[in-house]
Amino acid sequence: MSPVPGVPVRDPDFTGRSVVVTGGASGIGHECARRFAFAGAAVTILDIDAATAGRAVEGLAREGLSVAALGCDVSKADEVREAMAEIEARTGRLDVLYNNASVFAAADFLEADEALFDRTMSVNLKSVFLCSQAFGRIVRASGHGGAIVNAASVGVSYTTPDTVLYATAKGGVQSMTRAMALALGPHGIRVNAVAPGTVVTEMVRERFEDPVRRARALDRTPLGRLGEPGDVAGAVLFLASDNAAYVTGATLFIDGGRTGLY
Ligand code: NAD
């Protein structure tokens, strides 16, 4: 029983909720899976890298957290449909989807080929459509509503000459977030996005080992440090939780204040 009427003891509290985290084997997705599990959710990681996902599940088990993982390429419609159906069958419901899986590839714009364009759009943008649609159909049928959080990027506000394709896909994610909020609101499904700044994960570690790039990023970040996966996870859990019950179509920048400069 909470000492404060109307406020759950565990806040946010995902007890009894079924949460799907795409790309949850590593980085920000892994930390989100961990925190959702800690907040009481039945968490399933969908990741193309089944071996890393398996190791992530073992590591979380050592912390006393029970998380499931399924191998899935989120850019493939049939794999996504099967995975969502399997999760619903196993957990009895679907409540939250965090569309986090993504690939990052820097390339000289004049040298980038069609294959890189297609891969960047498939994994970073089409997957959001496929996963959200499969999730949304199941939640619509359940009638209890749900929440989707998408991983955009500060790349929607400012970018670099070598990340045109990545920034384009993430701009699409932000637009899709606003439009899906309209389409899914009537079914009780909220849709929001996080836009992380530079967060030290495998995705960008090598890029920010360059001391000049790192110093420039720090210099342009009012909070004076690069982000940690937990900085983003806190925002993802907020947007997915009942604390954000009246928030939909929003993009929350988790960037230490950097977008304020632009
Ligand atoms: P990460 O590379 O550590 O993790 C990405 C995960 O996605 C990996 O586990 C990978 O196996 C998985 N994945 C890749 N392709 C997949 C596919 N086709 N199907 C299923 N899983 C797939 O990345 P991260 O840094 O934790 O980034 C998480 C999210 O945050 C991404 O959407 C990324 O674009 C976004 N983001 C990150 C940063 C940053 O600085 N790290 C900045 C802005 C936005």
Boltz pocket constraint, residues with backbone or C-beta under 6 A from the ligand:
constraints:
  - pocket:
      binder: B
      contacts: [[A, 22], [A, 23], [A, 24], [A, 25], [A, 26], [A, 27], [A, 28], [A, 29], [A, 46], [A, 47], [A, 48], [A, 49], [A, 72], [A, 73], [A, 74], [A, 75], [A, 99], [A, 100], [A, 101], [A, 102], [A, 103], [A, 123], [A, 151], [A, 152], [A, 153], [A, 154], [A, 195], [A, 196], [A, 197], [A, 198], [A, 199], [A, 200], [A, 201], [A, 202], [A, 203], [A, 204]]
      max_distance: 6.0
